Amino acid sequence: MTIVQTRPSLIERWREHLPFAEGDPIVTLLEGATALVPAPVISEMVGAEVYLKCEGGNPTASFKDRGMTCAVSAAVREGAKAVICASTGNTAASAAAYAARAGITCAVIVPEGRVAMGKLAQTLIHGARVVSIAGNFDRGLALVRELVERHPISLVNSVNEFRLEGQKTGAFELVEDMAGGPDLLCIPVGNAGNITAYWRGFCEMGVAPRLFGFQAEGAAPLVLGHPVEHPETIASAIRIGNPARGKEALAATAESGGSIRTVSDEEILAAYRLMASKEGMFCEPASSACVAGLLKYGADGASTVVCVMTGRGLKDPETAIERNDGAVISCAPDMGAIEEAVLGDA
Ligand SMILES: *Cc1c(COP(=O)(O)O)cnc(C)c1O
């Protein structure tokens, strides 16, 4: 059988900028090369050309796959038989998929009852061992960091350098697609790996857009300047109180001339509904935090802006069903009732 590979893996595409040699094992699901979609409604609202980097187009529907192809490939290269992570959901889903692909085992530590349904479904169907703790993400990360000191398991959270190496390719693609990149990058901030990775990628390409990072009000350690013991927000992917890459993220943001600021859950949800209903873009609540921030604080003179749509909306169907403005209309299966239901006053 001839296997036709329709496009290069992320590692093959950017090999000269990544720590992988020809002949190294590559674990890939053909991640990266995601779409950059114009956002006409948001553009009009903020008076700048706004584009959406649609990371939900990755194999497991979040940007985590860019980092995970590198982290799992490196783990396999080192002979690892197992990977582990703490996760609010998307890292778990991605690690589980790439571990399945590599034929190695995967365990994930998640906060009990706080993982969005789609992410949990993915992690389980890929065959990972899902361990839920009565504690938050930060506690889970502390525990797995200690666990890997005691056992030969590879840690694939964004404290793993390979994760950031892979994720910096998001910036490479923007520089390629926009001939030099945007003036301004808006991005949600949780554990702060992605904003750090984007800055690394831009620096390696010799460009320097401003970075606007956004945290949820109830989970804003980088804005407050200290860890938050009980982080709380509807946007579960950024419900993190002690970001592992916080220092680097603050340094990157300052160097870029940007900032990290907060948005409220109400603002996140308003942007979430606006994106879905007016732009046709169904993203996760965490992703819409960066649109909420752009709408709240403005483009600040930038003429081109990219908002990083970090994950796909289907990851979190409960929030979509509970927090939309519509409702399902029950109707008898006859013409009169159908006419009234379809055409009558809502
Ligand atoms: C992981 C994640 C984030 C936050 O990224 P960090 O690197 O942790 O700052 C934002 N949105 C989604 C959908 C995510 O999965």
The ligand as an SDF file (V2000), in Angstrom:
LIG
                    3D

 15 15  0  0  0  0  0  0  0  0999 V2000
   -4.6390   25.9420   26.8510 C   0  0  0  0  0  0  0  0  0  0  0  0
   -5.6530   26.9070   26.3540 C   0  0  0  0  0  0  0  0  0  0  0  0
   -5.5550   28.3010   26.5520 C   0  0  0  0  0  0  0  0  0  0  0  0
   -4.4610   28.9080   27.3770 C   0  0  0  0  0  0  0  0  0  0  0  0
   -3.1750   28.7320   26.8590 O   0  0  0  0  0  0  0  0  0  0  0  0
   -1.9150   28.8170   27.8360 P   0  0  0  0  0  0  0  0  0  0  0  0
   -0.7670   28.3910   27.0250 O   0  0  0  0  0  0  0  0  0  0  0  0
   -2.2210   27.8940   28.9730 O   0  0  0  0  0  0  0  0  0  0  0  0
   -1.8440   30.2370   28.3030 O   0  0  0  0  0  0  0  0  0  0  0  0
   -6.4970   29.1200   25.9880 C   0  0  0  0  0  0  0  0  0  0  0  0
   -7.5360   28.6220   25.2790 N   0  0  0  0  0  0  0  0  0  0  0  0
   -7.6750   27.2890   25.0750 C   0  0  0  0  0  0  0  0  0  0  0  0
   -8.8420   26.8110   24.2900 C   0  0  0  0  0  0  0  0  0  0  0  0
   -6.7480   26.4020   25.5970 C   0  0  0  0  0  0  0  0  0  0  0  0
   -6.9170   25.0900   25.3940 O   0  0  0  0  0  0  0  0  0  0  0  0
  1  2  1  0
  2  3  1  0
  2 14  2  0
  3  4  1  0
  3 10  2  0
  4  5  1  0
  5  6  1  0
  6  7  2  0
  6  8  1  0
  6  9  1  0
 10 11  1  0
 11 12  2  0
 12 13  1  0
 12 14  1  0
 14 15  1  0
M  END
$$$$
